[in-house]
Every structure is written in structure tokens, then in C-alpha cells.
Amino acid sequence: PWRLRLMQERSKPPEQNTVTARPALRWKRFLIRRIFFWVRSKDEPEYFARASVSYDRCLLPHETREGKKANNMELKLNFENRSCGVSVFLPEGTKPDKKALDELNRMMELEHTVECMKKAGSFFKNPDSAVRKAAVTPDFHKGAGIPIGTVLMTEGFVIPQAMGNDINCGMRLYTTDLKEEELEGKLSVLLPEIRRIFFEGGRGIAMNGIQREAMLREGLTGLLETSGEAAGTGIWRFYDREEQEEELERTAFKGSLWAEETEGLEDFIGDAHTLTYDDQIGSIGGGNHFVEMQRVAEIYDGQTANAWGIKRGAILLMIHTGSLMIGHQSGRISQMITRGLYPKLIPHPDNGIYLLPEGEGEGREWRRFRSTTGNAANFGFANRMFLGLMLQNAVENRVHPFEMKLLYDSPHNFIWEKESEGRKSYIHRKGACSARGMAEMEGTPFAYYGEPVMIPGSMGSSSYLLRGMGNPDALWSASHGAGRRLSRGEAIHGSDREFQEFMKKFHIVTPIDPNRSDLKGRNDILKKWEESLRSEAPYAYKDIDKVVKVHADHGMAGLVARMEPVFTIKA
């Protein structure tokens, strides 16, 4: 019946329920492609959705793990002359962003790149090298070459650009025994102390070259082994070796990826035995990165919440940041490696996306890539850990000592290895969380519930804690946020009324205190401060509630709790 229906649809002109993305003109190939989406109309009883480029295929009705019909739009993009389709999960009534779709279309020329490189000679050690599968999470939006929210599975090679330059940008979530009224009553003295520690030279993260090199080569394990070098100094007063060792089990990769080298980081490492301070570690970074105290507003899964120490009204600490300039340095090195290895006798990819064949341990460039990526990832784990200690310092200075326990720390910009049926593949996530289910989390503290998934909303809106359900159609992945609705430039010129209402309701700590008397006449500084906040205001992002609902409807991740902000720290 669905084939007959497909033929009938083709014979009709497009109806109101057709969403059309205008074609992108490719100047080098002069090829115009038109992407059509046929989506379910509201009164249609059967769920039916499809999408294609040139050659159309139908996606059969989708059911959730519980056997219920899904109410959200799931599209399958099948690109012309490509064997790999893209599974797309979007909230009901949401139209895919045209710019992101065009970027996704160009990205999928990866298959053509693989074919050309196979013909050029022995580039791949694995003759079965291919892009195996692709998926797009509900916060899908345009990125830089590869859309945010893209997940790719490859065999025989990796794509460094498919994890972005902010390598190991990720989330860290702590539970605490603090009460909201304790914080609310002390905000007038707590927020200035936070500004001092985070932005006015109060971090107190002293390290020598031995520690920095250990951090870059071995991650959190390296810091643990060398923590005695700065014991009792500055922030190290809050570094508890026993707690940190326990936290390794609640950190992806145990926060420790082995790196043979520290290429290009000699100046950052510094003298082996001299304690110094640097301007990188303990930084939040720009954009949508933040540190936030949150109140648990709702519990959806009492059993999981109780096991994870989450209670209604409790205060949690959520941290979102990455590897900053260390990651960008690593990205530049990876780009040099992939460009240098590219066969000279064939044209370079039109989409500018390069591949790196797996080296099976002995390949020089493969080891170099693993090292530089490991340096950045290790820095990212350490950066989030230190940010947690910095906030602990501020709260204990102005409120009182409290207990803080790590729930989980995980990247959403990285490449994971996956073994299945004797074959090794690589899962690339750019702006997408790992959301593995119980089976995939065997041997970890989360084997009974699934992987914790942290999905923050925009600044000032709710954030969610979920548990991974291991949906292979979504490549065991989930969103990393709400996803942009407006570009930063568009958001800056957004509604004045909405922005003023937002500023009245929420407590935000930034490097600049707009109430300082000496800034009253500095409209240039205050304008830049306001623009940076406007670019991340709630109206710039999609509705987080709708984004999260898709995960539950499609068996990607199950809801555990919803949190609301108490205060937010933004750089």
C-alpha cells in the first residue's frame, strides 16, 4: 500500500503539507539539487514521512520502544548516488533549517571523496572503508562545514572535522547538599565573589611544567599522580585525591586519554619545577558555554533520580565548556595532517572535508593525530574539573562548606571507537551527546540505568537530565542543547522587550559588572556587554521542551529530571 501511495503522491502537485528547501547552486559543478520533504499532515491517521534527493525512498511508520506511534517528524534523507542515508529526528511541526540542510547535503559528498581515494591507490588499509551511517539530532542547525547535531559512523577512517575544533566540549554535572534558600539569601555577596574568582584573577590554579605535561599526556589520571606538586596552593586546597580517584569512574574515558606527544604546547607547559598560572585552564570560553547552579524543578523517573542522588528542590551544578585554544591548536594540526596525506593526483574535496585512514597503531600520522586529539580532550576534562572547584571555592567563601559529588562528565564533540561483530567503527559526534543504553554501559556505574545525558536549554531556560536508551537509529546519540533558532547577529537585534524581561528575571555573572559606577558613561563597553548577552538570549534558541520530547518519543533517551537556573556564569 505504501508503494501505491508513493506513486499517487508523485503524480500530484505539491500540497500544503510539502516543505521545500530551495536548491543550492554549486559553482564548480553547476549542479542544482532540490530536496523535497513530504511530512504528515495533522489530520492524517497514519504516520508517513520521507525525504530524498533525486531518488526517493519511503520511510515506514516509526514506533517507539513501547510500541506507540511516534508523534514527531522523523525524516530519512537519501542523497543522489549515495548509499548512506541520514536519519533526522525533529520536533513536531518543525521545518528543517535550509542552510543546515544545504550544509548536510555538501557534507554527504564524503562518500564521493572515499570513492575517489580508493581509486587513487592504497590510501585505506581497510578495503571496506566507508561512511556507514549518519544521523541528525533534534537540535540540528548550521555549523561550519558540518552541521551541529551531526553523528557519523565510519569504518576504516576518521574525519577530524566531524568533531569540531572545540575538542571535548562537553558537560559536567554535580549533585550538592545545598538548599536554594541558602543561596538566594547570599546572592548579594556570592555573585561578586564568583566574578572575582572566575574573571578577576582569583582562579588560583598554580601548576608547574610536570603537572601540565602530565595533564596533557594522561588527563585526570596524570593530574592525580602529580597533584602533590602544588598541594595546598590556591585551588588545590579543594582537590581531594580520594574523591578525584572515585570520579574517574563517572567520567567518559575516565578523563584520561594517552598521548605520546604534546606537539606545539611547549610554551604552555613551561618550566618543569616552577609553579605558574596560565590564562587557559579554568576558563569558561565564549558562545553558549556556561557554569550554572540549578534547582531541580521536576522529577520524571523517580527510580533513576533516586539512584543518581537527584531530589526535587535540590541544587545541582552544571558546567558546559571545552578545550578552548588547546582544542583549536589540535584542530589546526589535524587539518595539516589530513591535507598532507591527501593523494596529490586527485582533486581536493569540494566540501573541504578531509579523511584520515586508521593507522592500526604503527602509522606515524595516525599516532600524531591521536596524540594531539588526546592533548585537547585531556585539557577539556581538566578544565571542567577545575571550574567545579572554583565554584566550590566561591560558595564556601561566602555561604558555607558543602558536599559536591560528580554525577557524570562526558564530551559532545569527540570520536568514539565502537566494536560490533568483530568490526571496528568510529562514531563522530559534533554537538551531540553519547546516549548509550544499559547494555552499552555494562561495567560502569550506569549499567542499570543507561548513560546520563545532560541537555541544557538556552541561558535562563530549563535544562534536562535524561538517561540514554541506546537507539541505534540515532547512533546511540542525543542532542547537546536546544539548538539555535537565530544566528548570533540576528539575536543581537532581537526583541528589546523580551531581552529586558529576561534580564529582570535571571541572575547572570559576567566579566563586566554593568552596575559599576565607573562604567556608567562607557556606552561602548556596555553595548558590547549587552550584545554578548543578547546573542545567547532565550529567544535565539529553539524550545527546549519540544527538543527533549523527541528523545523520549523515539527511544533516544528517557526523561529523568528538569532543572531551572538559580544563577548563570557566562564569559
C-alpha positions in Angstrom: 0.0 0.0 0.0 2.8 2.5 0.8 4.3 1.9 -2.7 1.0 2.7 -4.3 0.6 5.7 -2.2 4.1 6.9 -3.2 3.2 6.6 -6.9 0.0 8.6 -6.3 1.9 11.3 -4.4 4.4 11.6 -7.3 1.5 12.2 -9.8 0.1 15.1 -7.7 1.3 18.7 -7.5 2.9 19.6 -4.1 0.3 20.3 -1.4 0.3 22.5 1.6 2.0 19.9 3.7 5.1 19.9 1.5 8.2 21.6 2.8 10.6 22.7 0.1 14.2 23.7 0.5 15.4 25.9 -2.3 18.3 24.5 -4.3 21.9 25.4 -3.6 23.9 26.4 -6.7 27.3 24.6 -6.8 29.6 26.8 -8.9 32.1 24.1 -9.6 29.7 21.5 -10.8 26.8 23.7 -11.9 24.5 21.1 -10.3 21.2 22.1 -8.9 19.6 19.7 -6.4 16.2 20.1 -5.0 15.3 18.4 -1.7 11.6 17.7 -1.0 10.1 16.6 2.2 6.6 15.0 2.5 5.5 15.2 6.1 2.4 14.0 7.9 -0.5 16.5 7.8 -2.3 17.0 11.1 -5.4 15.1 10.1 -3.6 12.1 8.6 -4.2 9.0 10.6 -1.1 7.1 9.6 2.4 8.3 10.2 4.2 8.7 6.9 7.4 10.8 6.2 10.0 10.7 3.6 12.7 12.9 2.1 15.2 12.5 -0.7 17.4 14.0 -3.2 16.6 12.9 -6.8 16.0 9.2 -5.9 13.1 8.9 -3.4 12.7 6.2 -0.8 9.9 5.9 1.8 10.4 5.6 5.5 7.9 3.2 7.0 5.9 4.2 10.1 8.2 4.5 13.1 7.3 3.1 16.5 8.8 3.8 19.9 10.3 1.1 22.1 7.0 0.8 23.9 5.2 0.2 20.6 3.4 3.5 20.4 3.2 5.6 17.2 5.7 8.5 17.3 4.2 12.0 17.1 7.4 13.6 15.9 8.7 14.1 12.4 11.4 11.6 11.5 12.9 12.1 8.1 15.2 9.9 6.1 17.4 11.8 3.6 18.6 9.7 0.7 21.1 11.6 -1.4 21.5 11.0 -5.1 24.1 8.3 -6.0 24.8 7.8 -2.3 24.3 4.6 -0.3 24.2 6.2 3.1 21.0 7.9 4.2 20.7 10.3 7.1 18.2 9.7 9.9 16.7 13.0 11.1 14.8 13.5 14.3 12.9 16.8 14.6 10.1 18.1 16.9 6.6 18.0 15.5 5.8 21.0 13.2 9.5 21.9 12.9 10.8 22.7 9.5 14.5 21.8 8.9 16.7 24.8 8.6 17.5 25.3 4.9 21.1 26.4 5.5 21.7 23.4 7.7 20.2 21.1 5.0 22.4 22.5 2.3 25.4 22.0 4.6 24.4 18.5 5.3 24.0 17.8 1.6 27.5 19.1 0.9 28.9 17.1 3.9 27.5 13.8 2.5 29.8 14.2 -0.5 32.1 12.4 1.8 31.1 9.2 0.1 32.3 10.6 -3.2 35.6 11.5 -1.5 36.0 8.0 -0.2 35.4 6.5 -3.7 37.9 8.8 -5.3 40.6 8.0 -2.7 40.0 4.3 -3.2 40.6 4.6 -6.9 43.8 6.7 -6.3 45.7 3.8 -4.7 46.4 2.2 -1.3 45.2 5.1 0.9 43.0 2.9 3.1 44.4 -0.2 4.9 40.8 -1.4 5.3 39.3 -2.3 1.9 35.8 -1.9 3.4 36.4 1.7 4.4 33.1 3.7 4.1 30.6 6.1 5.7 28.3 3.5 7.3 25.5 5.6 8.7 24.6 9.2 9.6 22.0 10.8 12.0 20.9 14.2 13.0 19.7 15.1 16.5 16.7 17.4 17.3 18.9 20.4 17.9 20.3 20.2 14.3 21.4 23.6 12.9 24.1 25.0 10.7 27.7 24.8 11.7 31.0 25.4 9.9 31.2 22.7 7.2 29.4 20.1 9.3 26.1 20.9 11.0 25.8 21.0 14.7 23.9 17.9 15.9 25.6 15.6 13.3 26.5 12.0 14.1 28.5 9.9 11.6 29.6 6.3 11.7 32.6 5.4 9.6 34.8 2.3 9.1 38.4 2.4 8.2 39.0 6.1 8.7 38.1 9.1 10.9 37.0 12.7 10.0 38.7 15.1 12.4 36.4 18.0 11.3 33.4 15.9 12.3 34.1 16.6 16.0 34.7 20.3 15.5 37.7 22.3 16.8 36.5 22.7 20.4 37.5 19.1 21.0 35.9 17.5 24.1 33.5 20.4 24.5 31.2 18.7 27.0 29.0 18.7 30.1 29.8 18.0 33.8 27.1 17.7 36.4 27.4 17.6 40.2 24.9 17.0 42.9 25.1 19.0 46.1 23.6 19.2 49.6 22.9 23.0 49.2 19.4 24.4 49.6 18.0 27.2 47.3 17.2 29.5 50.2 20.8 29.3 51.4 22.0 30.6 48.0 19.2 33.1 47.4 19.9 34.8 50.8 23.6 35.2 50.0 23.5 36.2 46.3 24.4 39.8 47.0 27.8 38.7 48.4 28.2 35.4 46.5 27.9 36.8 42.9 30.7 39.4 43.3 32.9 36.7 44.8 32.2 34.5 41.8 33.2 37.4 39.5 36.4 37.8 41.4 37.4 34.2 41.2 36.3 33.5 37.6 37.2 36.8 35.9 39.4 38.9 38.1 42.4 36.8 38.7 41.1 34.7 41.6 41.3 31.2 40.0 44.4 30.2 41.9 45.2 27.2 39.6 49.0 27.0 40.1 50.8 24.3 38.1 54.4 23.5 37.1 55.6 22.0 33.9 55.5 18.5 35.3 51.8 18.8 36.1 50.8 20.5 32.8 52.6 17.8 30.7 51.0 15.0 32.8 47.6 16.6 32.3 48.0 16.9 28.5 49.5 13.4 28.2 47.4 11.4 30.7 44.4 13.6 31.6 42.8 13.5 35.0 45.0 10.4 35.9 48.1 12.5 35.2 46.8 15.3 37.4 46.0 12.8 40.2 49.5 11.4 40.1 51.2 14.8 40.2 48.8 16.7 42.4 51.4 16.7 45.2 53.5 19.2 43.2 51.1 22.0 44.2 49.3 20.6 47.3 47.7 23.2 49.5 48.3 26.0 47.0 45.3 28.1 45.8 42.5 26.0 44.3 44.4 22.8 45.2 43.1 23.2 48.8 39.8 21.8 47.4 41.4 19.0 45.4 40.6 15.8 47.3 42.7 12.9 45.9 40.3 10.1 47.1 37.3 11.9 45.6 39.1 12.6 42.4 40.0 9.0 42.0 36.4 7.9 42.5 35.2 10.5 40.0 37.3 8.8 37.2 34.7 6.1 37.1 32.0 8.7 36.4 33.9 10.4 33.6 33.9 9.3 30.0 37.2 7.6 29.1 38.0 8.1 32.8 39.0 11.6 31.8 42.3 10.1 30.6 43.4 9.6 27.0 47.0 8.6 26.4 49.0 11.0 24.2 52.6 10.2 23.1 53.4 13.9 22.3 52.5 17.4 23.3 53.1 19.0 19.8 53.1 22.8 19.8 52.4 23.1 23.5 55.9 23.6 24.8 55.3 27.2 25.8 52.0 26.3 27.6 53.8 23.6 29.6 56.6 25.9 30.8 59.4 25.2 33.3 59.2 21.7 34.9 59.6 22.8 38.5 58.2 26.4 38.7 54.6 26.9 39.8 52.9 29.4 37.4 49.5 30.5 36.4 48.1 30.5 32.8 45.1 32.1 31.2 43.6 28.9 29.7 42.9 26.4 32.4 39.8 27.4 34.4 38.2 29.3 31.5 34.6 29.0 30.5 35.1 30.2 26.9 32.6 32.2 24.8 29.4 31.3 22.9 26.9 29.1 24.7 29.4 27.9 27.3 28.4 28.4 31.0 28.7 27.4 34.6 25.3 27.3 36.3 23.7 26.5 39.7 20.3 24.8 39.1 17.3 23.9 41.2 15.6 20.5 40.4 12.1 21.6 39.4 10.5 18.2 38.4 11.3 14.5 38.6 10.0 12.2 35.8 11.8 9.0 36.7 11.9 8.6 40.4 13.9 5.3 40.5 16.7 6.7 38.3 16.7 10.1 40.0 17.0 8.4 43.5 19.9 6.2 42.3 21.7 9.3 41.0 21.1 11.4 44.1 18.6 13.8 42.4 15.8 15.1 44.6 13.1 17.7 43.9 14.3 21.1 45.1 18.0 20.0 45.3 20.7 22.2 43.9 22.9 20.9 41.1 26.0 22.4 39.4 26.2 22.1 35.6 29.3 23.0 33.6 29.5 23.4 29.8 32.8 24.1 28.2 35.7 22.5 26.2 39.3 22.7 25.3 39.5 26.3 24.2 42.7 27.3 22.4 44.3 23.9 23.1 41.5 22.4 21.0 41.8 24.9 18.2 45.6 24.2 18.1 44.8 20.4 17.9 42.3 21.1 15.1 44.9 23.0 13.1 47.4 20.1 13.4 44.7 17.6 12.4 43.9 19.7 9.3 47.5 19.8 8.3 47.8 16.0 8.7 44.8 15.2 6.6 45.6 17.7 3.9 49.2 16.5 3.8 48.1 12.9 3.3 45.5 13.6 0.6 46.5 12.0 -2.7 48.1 14.6 -5.0 46.7 13.1 -8.2 43.1 13.7 -7.5 41.1 17.0 -6.9 40.7 18.1 -3.3 37.1 17.7 -1.9 34.7 20.5 -2.9 33.3 20.5 0.6 36.7 20.9 2.2 36.3 17.9 4.5 39.3 15.5 4.7 39.7 12.0 5.9 42.4 10.2 7.9 42.8 6.5 7.4 43.2 4.4 10.6 46.9 3.5 11.2 46.4 0.4 13.3 49.0 1.6 15.8 52.0 2.0 13.6 51.0 4.8 11.3 53.1 8.0 12.2 50.4 10.5 11.2 47.7 8.4 12.9 49.6 8.4 16.2 50.2 12.1 15.7 46.5 12.7 15.3 45.7 10.6 18.4 48.2 12.5 20.4 47.0 16.0 19.5 43.4 15.0 20.0 44.3 13.4 23.3 46.0 16.6 24.5 42.9 18.6 23.8 40.5 16.1 25.3 42.5 15.8 28.4 42.6 19.6 28.8 38.8 19.7 28.4 38.2 17.2 31.2 40.7 19.0 33.5 39.1 22.4 32.6 35.7 21.3 33.7 37.0 19.8 36.9 38.8 23.0 37.8 35.7 25.1 37.1 33.8 23.0 39.6 36.5 23.5 42.2 36.4 27.3 41.5 32.7 27.5 42.2 33.1 25.4 45.3 35.7 27.9 46.5 33.3 30.8 45.9 30.4 29.2 47.7 32.4 28.1 50.7 33.9 31.6 51.0 30.5 33.4 51.1 27.9 30.8 52.1 29.3 27.7 53.9 31.1 24.4 53.2 29.0 21.9 51.3 29.2 18.5 49.7 29.6 18.2 46.0 29.5 14.8 44.1 30.1 14.2 40.5 27.3 12.5 38.6 28.9 12.4 35.2 31.2 14.2 32.7 31.0 13.5 29.0 32.0 15.1 25.7 29.7 16.1 22.9 32.5 16.9 20.5 34.6 13.8 20.0 35.2 10.5 18.2 34.3 7.2 19.9 35.5 3.7 18.8 32.9 1.0 18.6 33.4 -2.7 18.3 30.5 -4.8 16.9 30.5 -8.3 15.4 34.3 -8.2 15.1 34.3 -4.9 13.2 35.6 -1.6 14.4 33.8 1.6 13.5 34.1 5.2 14.6 31.2 7.3 15.9 31.8 11.0 15.3 29.7 13.5 17.3 29.7 17.2 16.7 27.3 18.9 19.1 25.7 15.5 20.1 25.8 13.6 23.3 26.5 10.0 23.7 23.3 8.3 24.9 24.2 4.7 25.3 21.7 2.3 26.9 22.1 -0.2 29.8 23.8 -2.9 27.6 26.4 -0.4 26.3 27.2 0.9 29.8 28.0 -2.6 31.3 30.9 -2.4 33.6 30.2 1.3 34.6 28.2 2.8 37.5 25.4 3.4 35.0 24.9 -0.2 33.8 21.4 -0.4 35.4 20.0 2.9 34.1 21.8 3.9 31.0 24.3 6.8 30.3 23.4 10.2 31.9 22.5 12.7 29.2 22.6 16.4 30.0 20.7 18.7 27.7 20.8 22.4 28.7 18.4 24.9 27.3 19.3 28.4 26.4 20.6 30.9 29.1 17.7 31.4 31.6 15.6 28.4 30.5 15.2 24.9 31.8 17.8 22.2 31.4 17.1 18.4 31.4 18.7 15.3 32.7 18.0 12.1 30.8 19.2 8.5 30.7 20.4 7.0 27.4 18.3 4.3 25.8 20.8 3.3 23.1 18.8 3.8 20.0 20.9 2.5 17.1 18.9 4.5 14.5 20.1 7.7 16.3 23.6 6.1 16.5 23.3 5.9 20.3 23.2 9.7 20.5 21.1 12.7 21.8 21.1 16.5 21.5 23.6 18.6 23.3 21.2 21.6 23.7 18.2 23.3 22.3 19.8 24.3 19.1 19.9 27.8 17.6 16.8 29.3 16.0 18.5 32.7 15.2 22.1 33.4 14.3 24.1 35.5 16.8 23.8 38.5 14.5 20.0 38.1 14.3 19.7 37.6 18.1 21.6 40.8 18.8 18.8 42.7 17.0 16.0 40.7 18.7 13.1 42.0 20.8 14.1 44.7 23.3 11.1 43.8 25.5 11.9 40.1 25.7 15.5 40.9 26.5 14.7 43.3 29.3 12.2 40.8 30.8 14.8 38.1 30.7 17.4 40.4 32.4 15.0 41.2 35.2 14.2 37.6 36.0 17.6 35.9 36.0 20.9 36.3 37.8 23.9 36.4 35.3 27.5 36.8 36.3 29.8 38.1 33.5 33.3 39.6 33.5 31.7 43.1 33.3 29.6 44.4 36.2 27.2 46.8 34.4 26.4 48.5 37.8 29.9 49.7 38.4 29.9 53.4 38.8 33.0 53.9 36.6 31.1 52.3 33.7 28.1 54.5 33.7 29.4 56.7 30.9 31.1 53.9 28.9 28.4 53.2 26.4 30.9 51.4 24.1 31.7 48.8 26.8 28.1 48.4 27.9 26.9 48.0 24.3 29.3 45.1 23.7 28.3 43.5 27.1 24.7 43.7 26.1 25.3 42.3 22.6 27.1 39.3 24.0 24.1 38.5 26.3 21.6 39.2 23.5 23.4 36.7 21.2 22.7 34.0 23.8 19.2 35.1 25.0 16.4 32.5 25.2 14.6 33.8 22.0 17.7 32.9 20.0 17.2 29.2 20.7 14.6 26.5 19.9 12.0 25.4 22.5 14.0 23.0 24.8 10.8 21.2 25.9 10.0 20.2 22.3 13.5 19.2 21.6 13.6 16.9 24.7 10.2 15.4 23.9 11.6 14.0 20.7 14.2 11.9 22.6 11.5 10.2 24.7 9.2 9.6 21.7 11.9 8.0 19.7 13.6 5.9 22.3 16.8 8.0 22.2 16.8 8.9 25.9 14.3 8.8 28.8 13.5 11.8 30.9 14.8 11.9 34.5 14.6 15.5 35.8 14.1 19.1 34.8 16.2 21.8 36.3 15.8 25.6 36.5 18.6 28.1 36.8 19.4 29.8 40.1 22.3 31.8 38.6 24.5 31.5 35.5 28.1 32.4 34.9 29.0 33.5 31.3 32.3 34.7 29.9 
